[in-house]
Amino acid sequence: MTTLAAADDILVSVPVRIGRRLAVLDITTGFHVSVTLANGHRTRVAPGSIETVIASNSMVAICFHSPQQVFKLPMRASRSLTFTFAAQDTCAWTTALDRALEFPHAIDVRGVPTIQTVCARSCLQFAKSGEIVQWAANNSCTVVKQVEAVLLQRTKGGMSTYDVHVLPLHSDDVLTVEMLPHKTMDAWENQLGPPRVFDFGPDPIPAPVLKDMFHELRTWSRVCTDLTDTANGADTGDDMVVDCSDSDYAANLENSETESSSASEAITSSESDICED
């Protein structure tokens, strides 16, 4: 991030919120984005640092190739930055969305199917171009561009919610979303098709265990097939069977639950009003 040294040709300027902070978002020529905070601090996002831009009805997110320190401390480096519309001038916001979608590799999630977690702490959107976008209440946005498979867990046993692991093609960068309402389970097959949706049943399986299996089996489809066959009591003829009594599995599960609890505690109720499209 660099301080804006000279005036650019501003294509659109619109008031926004970044979490609780008021700011002005400027989209300028050459696919530059500049952000001015209420204290007057202004920075510019260089086009080369932007991996993709996502636009929904009420939010725009910039995702970076690597974590970026957008503002001065105490804000930490982040892989994404989310802007929420903060004014009554809907014409200016519509223009901002149109300009945002002119960026290379931009993703349009306006009016697409959406799944929201209980307590509205996170939501998922299914882009028409095939990506899955997660908006989180901590002001982050995550995109899985090519989805090889999804693994549902905690789907049985009387629970009112379930979790999902979104598994990207050729990558072990698992996206895990917890506490989704059971009534949304059919959306996965409706949006992705049955061959890419796997149900692990009533038990959870931590992401680190999935990653270990992926490194061994090389594809998520095979990992999910082995897991669901094992969960259903089938003989896969493979040594890659998950033993839930194994000490490494138990340690990974405990760490996963601890990290999830810490993340949930860090989200305040005032940050829960996301996915209002």
N, C-alpha and C positions, 0 to 999 in steps of 0.2 A: 504494500500500500504506500502511496506517495501523496504528499500534500499537493493540492491543486495549485499550480504555479501561475497559470494564466487562464483567462476565460475561454471556455470551449463554446462551440455552437450548441446551445441547449435545445434539444428536441421536445422535451417535456419536463416539467418540474411539478412535483406533487407532494403534499404533506403525508407523512407516514409515521408509524410507530415501529420501533425495533424493541420488542419486549415492552417495557414500560417507558422507554425513552422516545421523546418526540424528535423528529428529524425531517429533513427535506431530501427527497430522492430526485436527482437529476439524471436523465439519460441524455447523453451528448453524442455528437458525431463520432464515427469511428468505433462504435460499440464500447464507449467509455461510460462508466457509472460513477457519479460522485454523490457523496452523502454529507450533509451538513447537520450537525447536532444543534440542539438549542443553545449550547454555550458558544456557538460559532465555529467550533472545530470542524474542518472540512477535509475529507480525504477522497481520493480517486481510486477506483478499482481498475487496474489495467486489464485490457481484454485478454491478454495472454494467460492471466491467472484464473480465468473463468472456464470451468468445465461445461456447465450447462446453466440455463435459466429456466425456472418453472413458474408458470402463471396460473393461478386459480381465480375465482371470482373476486376474492377479497384479499389475496396475498400474492406476493412475488418473492421467490427465493433465488439467490445466487449460490450455486455450488462451485467450490474451487477444486483445482487439481490437487492441492495440498493445503493443510491448515494455514490460515492467514490471520495475522494480527491486524484487524481492520481498524480498531480504535486503540487509543492509549490504554494502559493499565487502569483499572483492574481487569478489564475484559480480556479473556484468554484467546489464544489462536483457535480458529474454528474452521471446519470444512464447509460451512454454509452460513448464510445470513438471510433472515426472513424479514420482509417488510409487510406491514399490515396497513391497509387504507385508513387514513385518519382525518378525513374532511368530508364535507357535503358535496364537493364539486365532482360529481360522478363522471362528468365529461372528461375531466383531466385524468381521472383514474383509468377510464376506458382507453384513453390515448396511451397512458403509461403501459397498460397491458399489451396493447397492440405493438408498441415499440419494443417491449421486453421479448415478445415472441418473434421479433425480427433477428434476434441474436442467433448465431450458429448453434445448432443442436438444442434449441429451445423446445420445451415440452409444455403442451397446452392441456391442463386438467380442468378446464371450465366445464361444468355440467356433466362430468363423468361419474360413474359409480363410486361411492365412498363408503368405507367402513370405519366407524368410530369406536374407540375403546370405551368401556364404562368409565365414568368420571371425566370423560372428554379430555384425557391427557395426551392422546395421540390419535391420529387418523391416517388411514391408507386410502389412496386413490388409484384407480386403474386407468392409466392413460390409453387413449385410443391407439397410440403408436406402440403399445406393448409394455411400457415401463410401469413399475409400481413405485409410487411416491409416498413417503411417510412424512407427515407434518407432526412435529412434537411440540409440546407446550414449553419446552426450554429454548424455543426460538430456533430450533434446528430443522433442517429438511434433508432427507436422505432419499436417494434414487437408486433403484435397482434397474439397470437398463435392459439386461437380457436375463429373464427368469427361466432357469432350467426346470426348477421344481419348487413346490412348497410342501412343508411337513407340518401338519396340524398335530397338536398335542393337548392333553387334558380334555379330550372331547367326550369322554364317557365317565361314568361313576357318579352321576348326580350333580356335577358342577354346572353352574349357570354361565360360566365363561370358559374360553379356551385360549390357547396361544398358537402362534404360527412362526415358523422359521421360513423366511424367504431366501431361496438359495440361488445365487447368480451363476450363470454359465461360466465355466472355466475359472472360477474364483472361490476361495474359502471365506470371503467376506460376508458372513451370515448376518442377515437382518432379522432380529427377533422382536416380535410385538406381542405383548401379553395382555390379558384381560379383555378379550374381544367377546361380545355377546353371542351366545349360541345361535341365535336366530340368523346370524350372518354367515354361517358355515357354508351354505349352498352357494354363496357368491363366488367362492374360489373356483369351483368347477364351472360355474356359469361364465366366468371371465377368462379363465385359463384353459379350460377343457379338462376332463377327467384324467387323461394320461399324465398330467403334470401335478396332480394333487394327491397327496398321500396322508393317511390318517394313522398316527402312532397309538391312538387309543387313550386310555385314562392316565398314563404316566407321562411325566416330563422327561426330556433328554436335553442336557446342557449343550450349548453351542460348541464348547471345546471338544466334547466327545464327537460331535458331528464333524468337526474339522479334522480330527485324527482319522476318522473313517474315510473322509474325502481324500486325504493324502494317500491312503492305502488303496482305495477302490477307484479313484480318479474321476468319477462322475457322480453327480448328486442323484441321478436316477437310480443308479445301482445302490448307493447308500440307502435311499429311501425304500427301495424294494426289499433289501435285506432287513431293514428295521421293521417294516410293516409285516413282512412274512414272519419274522420272529415274534412280533407282538401277537400275531394271529395263530401262533403255534405251528407254523409250517416248517418243514425241514428244507433249508435253503441249500444244504450241501456245501456250506461255506463256513470257514472258521471265524468270520467276522460277526460273532454273536455278542450282543451287549449283555454283560452280566451286571445287573443293577446292584449286586452285593459287592462288586469290585471296589477296592479302596479308592482307586483313581476316579472311578465314576462318582462315588459318593463325595469325594473332595470337590470335583468339578461342579456337581449339583449344588453343594453348599455354597461355593463361591458365586455361582450364577444367581442363587436366590439372594445372597447378601448384596451383590451389585444391583440387582433389580430393586430390592428394598431401599437401598441408598438413593437410587435414581428417583424412585417414587417420592421419597421424603423431600427431595430437593425441589419438587414442583409444588408451587403454592396454588391455592384455589383461584387466585386472580389471574393465573396464567393458563387456566383450563378452557378458556372460551375459544377453541380453535375449530377449524373446519366448519365455518358458518355458511358455507356456500349454499 
